[in-house]
Amino acid sequence: MTDLHPDIERILIAEDDIQRRVTEMAEEIDHDYKDAGQVVLIGILKGAFIFTADLSRKMKVDHSVDFMAISSYGDQAVSGAVRLILDLRKPIVDRHVIVVEDIVDSGHTMNYLYQTLMGRNPASLKTCSLFMKNRDSLEVPLDYVGFELPDVWVVGYGLDYADTHRTLPYIAELKKEVYS
């Protein structure tokens, strides 16, 4: 058993399980886009950088990777307004696009991204999130989902609390006293 950081309550999803599911998701995308030409993965920073890298390395279809940075939390526990911090480097007109998110929680960020990117006239737009908590609040389709999580604060594999615990190789529940 791994010695847990004192901020961690428990491990929810082990590293091996995450890697297995990322491989499965890459295979699903490969199947769906086998005849589509190049796909553009848009990783959402900072949280999805690890997932985007792992997913990209496991995909076999021709693809490129770009990034956007969106802010919705800051260092607070309650989500608020979504704003664009870093935009794409290249246009996506007539390109097949997959938005790669770490987690869909309130759905605000994914809804904002979907509407913003649809306005740029891609050939197709799909959404991919390794983790999700609340599908009910989502106003857009979520095409690829890795795991559903309980409604607790989670960290690891890109997910953070105040920019900490992001590089843990697993998903863990953060102790309530850390963020309360």
N, C-alpha and C positions, 0 to 999 in steps of 0.2 A: 504494500500500500504506500502510495506517495504521501510524504509529509505535506499537509495542507498549509497554505499561508494562513496566518491567524484571522484574516478578514473573511475567509471562506467557510461557509456553513457545511456544504457537501458538494460532491461532483454529481452533476446531473447527466452529462453525456461524455463518455470516455473518448480519448483521442482516436482510438481504433474505430469506434463507431462513427465518428465524424468523417474520417478518411474513407471509410467504406461507403457512406452516403454521398460524399462529394463525387466519388468515382461513379456511382449509380446515376447521379444527376448529369454528369458529363456524358455518360452513355445515352441518356434520354435526349439531351441536346444534340448530340451527334446524329441520332436517329431522326429527329425532327428536322434537322437542317442539312441532311446528307446531300441534297441536290440544290441548295440555296446559294451557293457561292460563298463569299466571305461574310462572316458574322462579326458584328462589333459588340464586344462586351463592354459595358460601362459600369465600372466598379465605383461604388459610392464610398468616398473617404470620410473618416478614417476607418470606420468599423469593418468595411468589406475588403480591405486590402489583402488579408491573409486568405480569405475564401476565394477572392478573385484570382489570386496567384495559383492556388491549388487547383481550382476548377479549370483555369486556362491550360495548365500543364497536363491535365488529364483529358482534355478535349482533343479529338482527332480532326474535326472539320476545320477548314481554313478560317482563321479568325484574327482579329486585332483587338487590342485592349486600350481603352481610354478611361479617364477618371473624371468624376465630378465631386465637388465637396459641397455638402448641404449642412446647414446648421439648424437644429430644432431644439436641442436640449441645453447647450452650454454646460455649466456644472450643476444645474438644478435637476431635481428628480421629476419635475412636471414638464411635459412637452408643451411647446408654445408655437409661435409663428415659424414657418419654414422660410429660410432664405438661402439663395445661391451664393456660395463663397468662391468656387472654382468651376469654370465652365469647360466644355469639351474643346479640344484643340482643333478638331476637324468637323465639317458638316456631316450630318447623317441622312441627308436627303436621299431617298431611294436605297437606303442600306437596311439590312436586317439587323435589328438591334435587340440586345437583351440587357436589361437593367439588372445589375447584380448587387443586392443588398445583404447586409449581415442579418438584420432582424426587422420584421414588421411587427410593430407594437401597437401604437395608436392608429397607424395607417396614414397619418398626415404627410409624412415624407414621401411615401410611395405614390400617394394620390397626386402630390405636387409634381413629382418627377414624371409620372405618366402623362399628365396634362401638358407639361412643358415640352417633353420630347415628342409627343404626338403633333404638336404645333410645328415641328421641324420636318414633317412629312417623310418619316422613314418608310421603307417598303413594308416593314412589319416591326412590331414592338411587343416584346414579351418581357415578363418580370420573373425574377429568380431571387429567392431569399432562403438562406440556409435555415433560419429560425423564424418562427412566428408565434405570436401570443394571442392575437385577437383578430380573427378573420372577419368578424361581424362589422368592424368599423371600416373595412376596406371597400372603397368605391370602384376599384379597378380589379381586373383579373390577376390572380397570382398563379402563374403558369408552372413554376417549378418551386417546390417547397421541400426542405430537408427534414426539419423536425418541428413539432409543436412543443412549446415550452409552457410550464406553469406560470402563473402571474406572480413571479418573484423577480427581484433584481438579479440578473445574470451577468457574468463576466467570463472572459477567456475567448480564445480563437477570434480575436478582433474586437470583441465587446468589452466595454470598459466601465469603470466608475471614476469620474473626474480624471480621465487619462491614465488610470492605473489598471493593472491586471489584464491588459489587452493581449499580451503574448503568452498567456497560459495555453497549453496545447489542448485543453478540454474546456467544457462549459460547466461552470460552477455557480451555485447560489451564493450570493453575497450575504453576509450576516446583516441582519436588520439594523443593529446598532451602528454599523459603519455609515449608513446613509440616512438614518433618522435624525 
